[in-house]
Structures are given as C-alpha cells and as structure tokens.
C-alpha cells in the first residue's frame, strides 16, 4: 500500500464481536464534506460477508452493512483510564474525575473496606 510522505499505513482490526465499541466514519458523508460523518457505535451484529450492523450510541440509529475499513475499535482501557489512574492518595476528591469518585464510593459502600489490587 502506497502512502504519502510523512504518513503511515494503519492496520485495523477486522474482526469485531457483538458489544464492541467502535468509532465509525460514514465515508459518503465524509467525502461530501457534510457534518456528522464520524460517531461512536456499538457492534450489534456480525455477518459472514464481513460487514457489521452498528447502533449509534448518541442517536440509537442503526447503521447496516458497515464495512470494517471505516471502523476502529475503541479500547476499554481508554474508558477506564480516569478510574485506573485516579490519585487515591489525595485527601481531596476534587482531584478525581466524577467517574472515579462514583466508582470509589460504590466500591467502598460494599462490604469490603479495601480497594481491589492494581492491575
């Protein structure tokens, strides 16, 4: 695959499973210069032909026959990054994001008084 100088080819995952979160780009809208061409979706169905049915998280709209060349997996580590890196030694919960505070409160409200082991 030829690339322009200063760019590099990106290999993408082409096997997605139901429930995966992906970034999807509608190529027709993109090339037409129209807004709303890229959005976050959840994989709803996989087809033997190699295409996928997606559900847009923002609108609930179904995207049928999405080609994997226009999809990128959104890593779960990115979703949990703020919680995984929360400064638990800080005396002030203001130093943590709201998601980290909510998770911490929920966990400490359970019978356990200790945090889970770091990964």
C-alpha positions, 0 to 999 in steps of 0.5 A: 500500500502506497502512502504519502510522505510523512504518513503511515499505513494503519492496520485495523482490526477486522474482526469485531464481536457483538458489544464492541465499541467502535468509532465509525466514519460514514465515508459518503458523508465524509467525502461530501464534506457534510457534518456528522460523518464520524460517531461512536457505535456499538457492534450489534451484529456480525455477518459472514460477508464481513460487514457489521450492523452498528447502533449509534450510541448518541442517536440509537440509529442503526447503521447496516452493512458497515464495512470494517475499513471505516471502523476502529475499535475503541479500547476499554482501557481508554474508558477506564483510564480516569478510574485506573489512574485516579490519585487515591492518595489525595485527601481531596476528591476534587482531584478525581474525575466524577467517574472515579469518585462514583466508582470509589464510593460504590466500591467502598459502600460494599462490604469490603473496606479495601480497594481491589489490587492494581492491575 
